[in-house]
């Protein structure tokens, strides 16, 4: 499916899958919205806007469609409009992860790191199991100024998905970059014991 290809960052395959869906069902708003996002990522604002307009013509109150509109406005450097729209969507979406991520990116674009961090923390508070928001918030903290907060977020991610080795690699890399070689070694020595049959560990 298109969404699976997106997760694997196979953009060409995702694009083809969403196009097939629309060929079979021209009014499929989710596929239209996903295509719009892909066009926007490729820098094609005109076609992304066409996809967005189709979505909103079919579903004027669509959160996904309006969120796409906010990202298009940001790409057109209409930051005030984009922020206003994203904030109104946030209140309706009950801190949806995608909305929180877009709003944080908009605040970052304006150079307002404090508000970006605030909205990400609120998003995490409302989405207890969100790994994406924790990684995003960790990126906003400086490794020089806020190492403890970054470490806490990475440990929370491991707590949510304890079996995923990549999370432990991320934590070990963080320790190495901070000169905490003993901590990094402890993480890496523990990993093979959890799954001895997994050769990568």
C-alpha positions, 0 to 999 in steps of 0.5 A, a space after each residue: 500500500 501507499 502508506 507502507 511505502 511511505 513508511 519505508 520512504 519509498 516515495 516512487 512506489 507510494 506515489 504510484 500506489 496513491 495514483 492507482 487508488 485515485 484512478 479507481 476512485 477519483 474522490 478518495 480524499 485520503 489518497 488525494 491528500 497523501 498525493 498532495 503531500 508527496 507533490 509538496 515534498 517534491 516542490 510541486 506546490 501547484 499540483 499539491 494545491 490542486 490535490 488540496 482543493 479537491 480534498 476540501 471541495 469533497 470534505 470542507 472540514 477535513 483536518 488532513 486537507 486543511 493541514 495540507 493547506 497550512 503546509 502549502 501556505 508555509 511553503 509559499 512563505 505565508 507563515 502567519 496564515 499557516 500558523 493561524 490555520 494550524 492552531 485552529 486545526 489543533 484545537 479541533 483535532 485533540 492534539 493529533 500527532 500530525 497536526 502537532 508536528 506541523 505546528 512545531 515545524 511552523 514555529 521553528 520556521 519562525 524562529 520560535 523554538 520555545 513555542 515549538 517545544 511547548 506544543 510538542 510537549 503538549 502533544 506528548 502529554 496527550 499522545 502518551 505512546 507517540 515515538 515520533 513526537 519524542 524524537 522530534 522534541 529531542 531534536 529541538 533540544 540542544 545536546 549541549 544545553 539539554 542533554 538530560 532532557 534528550 536522554 529522558 526522551 530517548 529512554 521513554 522511546 525505548 520504554 514504549 518499544 523495548 524490543 526495537 534495536 534501532 532505538 538502542 542504537 540511537 541512545 548509544 550514539 547520543 551517549 557517544 556524541 556526548 562523550 559518555 562512552 561507558 554508558 554507550 558500551 552498557 547499552 550495546 552490551 545489554 542489547 545482545 542479551 535481550 535477543 541472542 539469536 539476532 546477529 545484528 545485535 
